Amino acid sequence: MVRWPAFVLATGLALAGCTGSPVVVTTAAPTPSSTTSSGPPPARSFTLTAGGDILIHPALTDQAVADGGAAGRNFLPLLAGIKDTLKSDLSICHLEIPLGTKDGPFFGYPAFIAPPEVAKALVDVGYDSCSTASNHTLDRGVGAIQTTLDALDAVGLKHTGSFRTPEEAAAPLILDAGGVKVAQLSFTYGFNGIPLPDPWRANQINVAKILADARKAREAGAEVVVLSIHWGNEYQHEATEEQKALARQLLADPALDLIIGTHVHVVQPFEKIGKKWVVYGMGNEVARHSEPRGVTEEGLIARFKFEQGPEGWSVVEASYTPTLVELGPPIRLVDLTRVPATARRTEAINRTEGVVFSMGANGQGLTRAKP
């Protein structure tokens, strides 16, 4: 069981002095708005979707080999069941493991490295950007940070959380979601005991730095700031007291608008804190643990509609879609709202709903998405 250390709640750690220009990425064409004689233009809005851990165990690579045949590894059939679910102005994934070069070698737990073709599948299924700060970021050293980000760049998938240079680390990632500038931040509790060789190589949770980076993104033009955070106790549905305290501390600051959590490999609750949402954990988006637990195959995709009002941007609709990794063969990720019911699928739907609503989110406006 993993706990991130107490220092992550400290606000006094020194911040790196690097500066950099923001990375601005267009992910969707702006939606034109028009005025009419009968009234003002509609409010500006956008929809964001986010998925859980992309955890490529060797069995998933074997599946990609089988699916690709003579053409080579193809991870898209594994993920294709959520393609329609991800349709939105901006879609964010969490790549928990490093990617290597085409010729490998590749490894699973405890020190991962997966094929670069994973990146293409993530783009093809609909993702625009990935968080890359996790406890596995340094599994294969700083060289694997380079190969991971190179693989993402090669297919146009944006990223933040781990970095090749100090300049890259200092530049906010700002994504264009239907004409709205949205910044993504990515932080993790630690690196499985591996020392961080340079303070800028990957983001480790620290309140002062998270909020400083959020403010820097706003200064660079971001209208909404989203934090992807790798935290919590593995295989535990309940959010820890540390997670809850950190969420409250961070969301109390106007610089941050939404927290989406990863790491624990099972679904955790949603909660609305004031007028802002936190998803404590989205579970595994895709994984094939050597000893599947049932709950480790269950996950969700979060969906938030943001709208600009007189007091700024806020979430006006929040929903979740339950997902399941079906172990086959073949291994496939399915959106449980889009497939016929079975006993196993119904079990996953009911358990996921019980967890996500367990802190009162159903009374705060969260709903299960419809296909």
C-alpha positions in Angstrom: 0.0 0.0 0.0 1.4 3.4 -1.0 1.1 6.6 0.9 2.5 9.8 -0.4 4.7 11.5 2.3 3.6 14.2 4.6 5.8 16.8 3.0 3.4 17.1 0.0 1.1 19.3 2.1 3.8 21.7 2.8 3.6 25.1 1.1 7.1 26.3 1.7 9.3 24.3 -0.6 11.5 26.5 -2.9 10.3 26.7 -6.5 12.6 26.3 -9.5 13.6 29.5 -11.1 13.2 28.4 -14.7 11.0 30.4 -17.0 9.5 29.4 -20.3 6.9 30.3 -22.9 3.5 28.6 -22.8 2.7 25.7 -25.0 -0.6 26.5 -26.7 -2.3 23.7 -28.6 -5.4 23.7 -30.7 -7.4 20.6 -30.1 -10.7 21.5 -31.6 -12.0 24.3 -33.9 -13.7 27.1 -32.1 -17.5 27.1 -32.3 -18.6 30.4 -33.7 -21.1 32.4 -31.7 -23.4 35.0 -33.1 -25.6 37.7 -31.8 -29.2 38.2 -32.7 -31.6 41.0 -32.4 -33.5 39.0 -29.8 -30.8 38.8 -27.2 -27.2 38.3 -26.2 -25.0 35.5 -27.6 -25.0 32.1 -25.9 -22.6 31.6 -23.0 -19.2 30.3 -23.9 -18.7 26.7 -22.9 -16.7 23.5 -23.5 -16.8 19.9 -22.5 -13.9 18.0 -21.0 -13.5 14.2 -20.7 -10.9 12.4 -18.7 -9.9 8.7 -18.2 -7.9 6.8 -15.7 -4.6 4.9 -15.6 -3.2 3.6 -18.9 -1.2 0.7 -17.4 0.3 -1.5 -20.1 1.1 -4.9 -18.7 2.8 -7.5 -21.0 -0.6 -9.2 -21.7 -1.8 -6.0 -23.3 1.2 -5.9 -25.6 0.6 -9.5 -26.5 -3.0 -8.5 -27.4 -1.7 -5.6 -29.6 0.6 -8.1 -31.4 -2.4 -10.4 -32.1 -4.6 -7.5 -33.2 -2.0 -6.0 -35.5 -0.9 -9.2 -37.2 1.5 -8.6 -40.1 1.1 -4.9 -39.9 2.7 -4.7 -36.4 1.4 -3.9 -32.9 -2.0 -2.2 -32.8 -3.4 -1.1 -29.4 -6.5 0.6 -30.9 -8.8 -2.5 -30.9 -8.1 -2.7 -27.2 -9.3 0.8 -26.6 -11.9 1.3 -29.4 -14.9 0.7 -27.1 -14.5 4.2 -25.6 -14.0 6.1 -28.8 -17.5 7.6 -28.9 -17.5 8.2 -25.1 -14.5 10.5 -25.4 -16.0 12.8 -28.0 -15.7 16.3 -26.5 -13.9 19.6 -26.9 -10.9 18.3 -24.9 -10.0 14.8 -23.8 -7.3 14.1 -21.2 -5.6 10.7 -20.5 -3.1 9.5 -17.9 -0.1 7.6 -19.2 1.1 5.9 -16.1 4.1 4.1 -17.7 7.1 5.0 -19.8 7.2 4.2 -23.5 10.3 2.8 -25.2 11.6 2.5 -28.7 10.0 0.3 -31.4 12.5 -2.5 -30.9 12.1 -2.8 -27.2 12.7 -4.6 -24.9 9.4 -4.1 -23.0 8.7 -4.9 -19.3 5.7 -4.9 -16.9 5.6 -4.6 -13.1 7.5 -3.5 -11.2 9.6 -1.4 -13.6 7.5 -0.7 -16.7 8.3 0.2 -20.3 5.8 -0.2 -23.1 5.8 0.0 -26.9 5.6 3.4 -28.5 2.5 2.3 -30.6 0.5 2.9 -27.4 0.7 6.7 -28.2 -0.9 6.3 -31.6 -3.8 4.3 -30.2 -4.4 7.0 -27.6 -4.6 9.7 -30.3 -6.8 7.5 -32.6 -9.3 6.8 -29.8 -9.7 10.5 -29.2 -7.3 11.8 -26.6 -5.7 15.2 -27.0 -3.3 15.3 -24.0 -1.8 13.0 -21.4 -0.5 13.5 -17.9 2.8 11.7 -17.4 3.8 12.3 -13.8 3.3 9.0 -11.9 5.1 6.7 -9.5 6.4 4.9 -12.6 7.8 7.9 -14.4 11.4 7.0 -13.5 11.1 3.2 -13.7 13.6 3.1 -16.6 15.6 6.3 -15.8 15.6 9.7 -17.5 16.3 8.1 -20.9 12.7 6.7 -20.8 11.3 10.1 -20.1 13.0 11.1 -23.4 11.6 8.1 -25.4 8.1 8.6 -23.8 7.8 12.2 -24.8 9.3 11.6 -28.2 6.7 8.9 -28.9 3.9 11.3 -27.8 5.3 14.1 -30.0 5.6 11.8 -33.0 1.8 11.3 -33.1 0.8 14.8 -31.9 -0.4 13.8 -28.4 0.4 16.7 -26.0 1.8 16.0 -22.5 2.8 17.5 -19.2 4.2 16.2 -15.9 7.6 14.9 -17.0 10.1 16.9 -19.1 13.3 16.6 -21.2 14.6 20.1 -20.5 14.2 22.9 -17.9 12.7 25.1 -20.5 10.0 22.4 -21.3 9.3 22.1 -17.6 8.8 25.8 -17.2 6.3 26.2 -20.1 2.6 25.9 -19.1 0.7 23.5 -21.3 -2.4 25.4 -22.6 -4.9 23.5 -24.8 -7.5 25.1 -27.0 -10.9 23.5 -26.2 -13.5 24.9 -28.6 -12.0 28.3 -28.4 -11.4 28.2 -24.6 -7.8 28.1 -23.3 -7.5 25.3 -20.8 -4.3 24.5 -18.9 -3.4 21.0 -17.7 -1.0 20.4 -14.8 0.3 17.0 -13.8 1.8 16.0 -10.4 2.6 12.7 -8.5 3.2 11.8 -4.9 6.6 10.2 -5.7 8.6 7.8 -7.8 8.7 4.4 -6.0 11.7 5.5 -4.0 13.8 6.4 -7.0 15.5 9.8 -6.4 14.5 12.6 -8.8 17.8 13.4 -10.6 16.9 17.0 -11.4 14.1 18.9 -9.7 12.6 19.9 -13.0 12.5 16.3 -14.5 9.0 15.5 -13.2 6.5 17.2 -10.9 6.2 16.0 -7.4 3.2 17.1 -5.3 3.8 20.3 -3.4 1.0 22.8 -2.8 3.1 25.9 -3.4 4.4 24.7 -6.7 1.0 23.4 -7.9 -0.6 26.8 -7.2 2.4 28.7 -8.6 2.1 26.7 -11.8 -1.6 27.3 -12.0 -1.1 31.1 -11.6 1.7 31.0 -14.3 -0.8 29.3 -16.6 -3.4 31.9 -16.0 -0.8 34.7 -16.7 -0.1 32.9 -20.0 -3.7 33.1 -21.0 -5.4 30.0 -19.5 -9.1 30.6 -18.6 -9.6 27.2 -16.9 -6.9 25.2 -15.1 -7.2 21.4 -14.5 -4.9 19.4 -12.2 -4.2 15.8 -13.0 -2.9 14.3 -9.7 -1.4 10.8 -8.9 -2.2 10.1 -5.3 -4.0 7.9 -2.7 -3.7 4.4 -1.4 -3.6 1.6 -4.0 -6.7 -0.7 -4.2 -8.6 1.4 -1.7 -12.0 2.8 -2.9 -12.1 5.4 0.0 -10.3 8.7 -0.5 -7.7 9.1 2.3 -7.8 12.0 4.7 -4.7 13.3 3.0 -6.4 13.3 -0.4 -9.4 15.1 1.0 -7.3 17.7 2.9 -5.2 18.4 -0.2 -8.2 18.7 -2.4 -9.7 21.3 -0.1 -6.5 23.3 0.2 -6.0 23.4 -3.6 -9.6 24.1 -4.6 -9.8 27.0 -2.1 -7.5 28.9 -4.4 -9.1 30.7 -7.4 -6.2 29.6 -9.7 -7.4 26.0 -9.9 -10.8 24.8 -11.3 -10.9 21.0 -11.3 -8.9 18.0 -9.9 -8.9 14.6 -11.6 -7.1 11.8 -9.7 -5.3 8.6 -10.7 -3.0 5.9 -9.2 -5.0 3.6 -6.9 -6.2 1.2 -9.7 -9.8 1.2 -8.4 -12.6 3.7 -8.7 -12.9 6.4 -6.0 -15.6 9.0 -5.2 -16.4 12.3 -6.8 -17.0 15.3 -4.5 -18.1 18.9 -5.1 -16.1 21.2 -2.8 -17.8 24.6 -2.8 -18.4 25.1 -6.5 -15.6 22.9 -7.8 -15.3 19.2 -8.4 -12.7 16.6 -7.5 -12.6 13.1 -8.9 -10.5 11.3 -6.3 -9.8 8.3 -8.6 -10.9 7.1 -12.0 -9.6 3.6 -11.6 -7.8 1.8 -14.4 -8.7 2.8 -17.9 -6.9 -0.2 -19.2 -4.7 -2.8 -17.4 -4.2 -6.5 -17.1 -2.8 -7.3 -13.7 -1.2 -10.7 -13.2 -3.8 -11.3 -10.5 -7.0 -9.5 -11.6 -9.1 -8.4 -8.6 -12.3 -7.6 -10.4 -12.3 -4.1 -9.1 -9.0 -3.4 -10.9 -10.8 -4.0 -14.3 -13.4 -1.4 -13.4 -13.0 2.3 -14.2 -14.7 5.4 -15.4 -14.5 8.3 -17.8 -15.4 11.7 -16.2 -17.2 14.3 -18.2 -17.6 18.0 -17.2 -19.3 20.8 -19.1 -17.8 24.2 -18.2 -19.7 27.4 -18.8 -18.6 31.1 -18.5 -20.9 33.1 -16.3 -20.8 36.5 -14.6 -18.5 35.2 -11.9 -16.2 33.3 -14.3 -16.0 29.6 -15.4 -17.8 26.8 -13.5 -19.0 23.3 -14.1 -22.6 23.3 -15.1 -22.9 19.5 -15.9 -21.0 16.6 -14.3 -21.3 13.0 -15.2 -19.4 9.7 -15.3 -19.4 6.7 -17.6 -18.6 3.3 -16.1 -16.1 1.1 -18.0 -14.8 -2.4 -17.8 -11.7 -4.2 -19.1 -13.0 -7.6 -20.3 -10.3 -10.1 -20.2 -11.5 -12.2 -23.1 -9.8 -13.4 -25.1 -9.6 -10.9 -26.7 -9.0 -8.3 -24.1 -11.2 -5.3 -24.7 -12.2 -2.1 -22.9 -15.9 -1.4 -23.0 -18.2 1.5 -22.1 -20.8 -0.2 -19.9 -23.6 2.2 -21.1 -23.1 1.0 -24.7 -23.0 -2.8 -24.4 -25.7 -5.4 -23.6 -26.1 -6.3 -19.9 -24.5 -9.3 -18.4 -24.2 -10.3 -14.8 -20.5 -9.2 -14.7 -21.3 -5.9 -16.4 -24.2 -5.1 -14.1 -22.0 -5.9 -11.1 -19.4 -3.4 -12.3 -22.0 -0.7 -13.0 -23.6 -1.1 -9.5 -20.3 -1.2 -7.7 -18.9 1.9 -9.6 -22.1 3.8 -8.9 -21.9 3.0 -5.2 -18.4 4.2 -5.0 -18.7 7.4 -7.0 -21.8 8.5 -5.1 -20.4 7.5 -1.6 -19.4 11.1 -0.7 -22.8 12.6 -1.7 -22.0 13.4 -5.4 -25.4 12.3 -6.5 -26.9 15.0 -4.4 -24.5 17.5 -5.8 -25.5 17.1 -9.4 -23.4 14.1 -10.6 -25.2 11.7 -12.9 -24.3 8.6 -14.9 -23.8 9.4 -18.5 -26.1 8.1 -21.2 -24.8 6.8 -24.5 
